[in-house]
Amino acid sequence: MDAPDQARTAVNGLTPLVHATAASQLGDATPCQKWAVRDLLNHLVGGGHMFAICLNGGTVDMSADPGDLLGDD
């Protein structure tokens, strides 16, 4: 599977899950004790950003803290 197919597969699988997540659930626990739902979604969004940067020939500073990528929406 090439990179664009991997991206489409990930987006198609994750989009319904993200859309089904209510704002009231963002503080809920996940199986990883250190992460709440909001942390997990931030991780997924950040991974998508990094994937896109690298796919376009850029580099990612892995030491940088991207902060909250979800905002209020």
C-alpha positions in Angstrom: 0.0 0.0 0.0 1.5 3.4 -1.0 1.4 6.5 1.2 -1.7 8.1 -0.3 -3.6 4.8 0.1 -2.4 4.5 3.7 -3.6 8.1 4.4 -7.0 7.4 2.8 -7.4 4.2 4.8 -6.6 5.9 8.1 -8.9 8.9 7.4 -11.7 6.6 6.3 -11.4 4.5 9.4 -10.9 7.3 11.9 -13.3 9.9 10.6 -16.5 8.2 11.8 -14.9 7.6 15.2 -13.9 11.2 15.6 -17.3 12.5 14.4 -19.0 10.2 17.0 -17.0 11.7 19.8 -18.9 14.3 21.8 -17.1 17.2 23.4 -18.3 15.9 26.7 -16.2 12.8 26.1 -12.9 14.6 25.6 -11.9 14.2 29.3 -12.8 10.5 29.4 -10.1 8.0 30.1 -8.6 5.7 27.5 -6.9 2.4 28.0 -3.6 4.3 28.3 -3.7 5.7 31.8 -1.7 8.8 30.9 -4.1 9.9 28.1 -7.6 11.1 28.0 -9.7 11.1 24.8 -8.6 14.7 24.0 -4.9 13.6 24.2 -5.5 10.7 21.9 -7.3 12.9 19.3 -4.5 15.4 19.5 -2.0 12.6 18.9 -4.0 11.5 15.8 -4.2 15.1 14.4 -0.5 15.7 15.1 0.4 12.4 13.3 -1.7 13.5 10.3 0.1 16.9 10.2 3.5 15.1 10.4 2.5 12.6 7.7 1.5 15.4 5.4 4.6 17.4 6.0 6.8 14.4 5.3 4.8 13.4 2.3 5.5 16.8 0.8 9.2 16.5 1.4 9.4 18.5 4.6 11.0 17.5 7.9 9.4 17.4 11.3 11.0 18.7 14.5 10.2 15.9 16.9 11.4 17.9 19.9 8.8 20.6 19.3 5.6 20.5 21.4 2.7 21.1 19.0 0.4 22.0 21.8 -3.4 21.6 21.6 -4.3 21.0 17.9 -8.0 20.6 18.6 -9.0 24.0 19.8 -12.6 24.5 20.9 -14.2 22.8 18.0 
